[in-house]
Amino acid sequence: MRLYLDDDSVKALLVRLLREAGHDTEIPADAALRGADDAIHLRQAIHEARILLTHNFRDFENLHNLILEAGGRHPGILIVRKDNNPRRDMTPRGVVHAITRLLAAGAPIENEFNVLNLWR
């Protein structure tokens, strides 16, 4: 899977695990976009035909809805919700596992807003 992680999701362990699992993973630093606005990150993902992975639920849900309302398309958005509970929050390994389960199930990704927590 071709992924783009926004600033909220770039953690060294997660990036390493995604790459080890065979995912072509780009981060904002690779595209000189560290600290950019959310819309810029989504534009980059669309431009590079990459699925965006973020921990920023609300902002990207709004961007997803705006794109679809305007008749646009995007490669997909994967969300990791934070419960603010260390026992319930997804670990980097949990995120990779959830992506594996999502792919194995053949769930639609393009133009979708998928919450990975549901795929634990």
VEXDRENVEX-735954 format. One record per residue (C-alpha): residue in three letters; residue number from 1; z, x, y. Coordinates in steps of 0.2 Angstrom, whole numbers. Each point is the difference from the previous one (the first is absolute). Layout:
+------+-----+-------+-------+-------+
! rest !  nr !     Z !     X !     Y !
+------+-----+-------+-------+-------+
!  Ala ! NUM !     Z !     X !     Y !
...
+------+-----+-------+-------+-------+
***
This chain:
+------+-----+-------+-------+-------+
! rest !  nr !     Z !     X !     Y !
+------+-----+-------+-------+-------+
!  Met !   1 !     0 !     0 !     0 !
!  Arg !   2 !    -4 !     6 !    18 !
!  Leu !   3 !    15 !    -2 !    10 !
!  Tyr !   4 !     5 !     3 !    18 !
!  Leu !   5 !    19 !     1 !     4 !
!  Asp !   6 !     6 !    -4 !    18 !
!  Asp !   7 !    14 !     9 !     8 !
!  Asp !   8 !    13 !   -11 !    -7 !
!  Ser !   9 !    -5 !     4 !   -17 !
!  Val !  10 !    -3 !    19 !     0 !
!  Lys !  11 !    14 !     8 !   -10 !
!  Ala !  12 !    -4 !    16 !    -9 !
!  Leu !  13 !     6 !    -6 !   -17 !
!  Leu !  14 !   -10 !   -16 !     1 !
!  Val !  15 !   -16 !     9 !     5 !
!  Arg !  16 !     2 !    13 !   -14 !
!  Leu !  17 !     3 !   -14 !   -13 !
!  Leu !  18 !   -15 !   -10 !     6 !
!  Arg !  19 !   -11 !    15 !    -1 !
!  Glu !  20 !     7 !     5 !   -17 !
!  Ala !  21 !    -4 !   -17 !    -6 !
!  Gly !  22 !   -18 !     2 !     5 !
!  His !  23 !    -1 !    -9 !    16 !
!  Asp !  24 !   -11 !     7 !    14 !
!  Thr !  25 !    14 !     0 !    13 !
!  Glu !  26 !    -3 !     3 !    19 !
!  Ile !  27 !    14 !     1 !    13 !
!  Pro !  28 !     0 !    -1 !    19 !
!  Ala !  29 !     1 !    19 !     1 !
!  Asp !  30 !   -16 !     2 !   -10 !
!  Ala !  31 !    -9 !   -11 !    13 !
!  Ala !  32 !     9 !     7 !    16 !
!  Leu !  33 !     8 !   -18 !     2 !
!  Arg !  34 !    19 !     4 !    -2 !
!  Gly !  35 !     9 !   -12 !    11 !
!  Ala !  36 !   -15 !   -11 !     4 !
!  Asp !  37 !     2 !   -19 !     2 !
!  Asp !  38 !    -1 !   -11 !   -15 !
!  Ala !  39 !   -17 !    -7 !     4 !
!  Ile !  40 !    -7 !    18 !     1 !
!  His !  41 !     7 !     3 !   -18 !
!  Leu !  42 !    -8 !   -15 !    -6 !
!  Arg !  43 !   -16 !     4 !     8 !
!  Gln !  44 !     0 !    17 !    -8 !
!  Ala !  45 !     3 !    -8 !   -17 !
!  Ile !  46 !   -14 !   -12 !     3 !
!  His !  47 !   -12 !    14 !     6 !
!  Glu !  48 !     4 !    11 !   -15 !
!  Ala !  49 !     0 !   -15 !   -13 !
!  Arg !  50 !    18 !     3 !    -4 !
!  Ile !  51 !    14 !   -12 !    -5 !
!  Leu !  52 !    14 !     1 !    13 !
!  Leu !  53 !    17 !     3 !    -7 !
!  Thr !  54 !    15 !    -4 !    12 !
!  His !  55 !    18 !    -4 !     1 !
!  Asn !  56 !    -4 !   -10 !    16 !
!  Phe !  57 !    -1 !   -18 !    -6 !
!  Arg !  58 !    -1 !   -10 !    16 !
!  Asp !  59 !   -12 !    10 !    11 !
!  Phe !  60 !   -12 !     2 !   -14 !
!  Glu !  61 !     1 !   -18 !    -6 !
!  Asn !  62 !    -5 !    -5 !    18 !
!  Leu !  63 !   -14 !    12 !     0 !
!  His !  64 !    -6 !    -6 !   -17 !
!  Asn !  65 !     0 !   -18 !     6 !
!  Leu !  66 !    -9 !     4 !    16 !
!  Ile !  67 !   -14 !     9 !   -10 !
!  Leu !  68 !    -2 !   -14 !   -12 !
!  Glu !  69 !     0 !   -13 !    14 !
!  Ala !  70 !   -13 !     9 !    10 !
!  Gly !  71 !   -11 !     0 !   -16 !
!  Gly !  72 !     3 !    19 !    -3 !
!  Arg !  73 !     3 !    10 !   -16 !
!  His !  74 !    12 !    14 !    -5 !
!  Pro !  75 !     2 !    10 !   -17 !
!  Gly !  76 !    17 !    -7 !    -2 !
!  Ile !  77 !    18 !     2 !     6 !
!  Leu !  78 !    15 !     5 !   -12 !
!  Ile !  79 !    17 !    -4 !     7 !
!  Val !  80 !    17 !     8 !    -6 !
!  Arg !  81 !    14 !   -12 !     7 !
!  Lys !  82 !    16 !     8 !     4 !
!  Asp !  83 !    16 !    -9 !    -5 !
!  Asn !  84 !    11 !    12 !     8 !
!  Asn !  85 !    10 !     1 !   -16 !
!  Pro !  86 !    -2 !    17 !    -9 !
!  Arg !  87 !     1 !    -9 !   -17 !
!  Arg !  88 !   -14 !   -12 !     4 !
!  Asp !  89 !   -11 !    11 !    11 !
!  Met !  90 !   -16 !     7 !    -9 !
!  Thr !  91 !     1 !    18 !    -4 !
!  Pro !  92 !   -16 !    10 !     2 !
!  Arg !  93 !    -2 !     0 !   -20 !
!  Gly !  94 !     2 !   -19 !     1 !
!  Val !  95 !   -14 !    -1 !    13 !
!  Val !  96 !   -12 !     9 !   -11 !
!  His !  97 !     6 !   -10 !   -15 !
!  Ala !  98 !    -3 !   -16 !    10 !
!  Ile !  99 !   -18 !     5 !     5 !
!  Thr ! 100 !    -3 !     4 !   -19 !
!  Arg ! 101 !     5 !   -17 !    -5 !
!  Leu ! 102 !   -10 !    -8 !    14 !
!  Leu ! 103 !   -16 !     9 !    -5 !
!  Ala ! 104 !     4 !    -4 !   -19 !
!  Ala ! 105 !     1 !   -18 !     4 !
!  Gly ! 106 !   -17 !     0 !     9 !
!  Ala ! 107 !     8 !    -9 !    15 !
!  Pro ! 108 !   -12 !    -1 !    15 !
!  Ile ! 109 !     3 !    13 !    13 !
!  Glu ! 110 !   -15 !     0 !    12 !
!  Asn ! 111 !     5 !   -11 !    15 !
!  Glu ! 112 !    17 !    -4 !    -7 !
!  Phe ! 113 !    17 !     3 !     6 !
!  Asn ! 114 !    10 !     5 !   -16 !
!  Val ! 115 !    19 !     3 !     0 !
!  Leu ! 116 !     3 !    14 !   -13 !
!  Asn ! 117 !    18 !    -6 !    -2 !
!  Leu ! 118 !    -6 !   -14 !   -11 !
!  Trp ! 119 !    -9 !    12 !   -12 !
!  Arg ! 120 !    16 !    10 !    -4 !
+------+-----+-------+-------+-------+
***
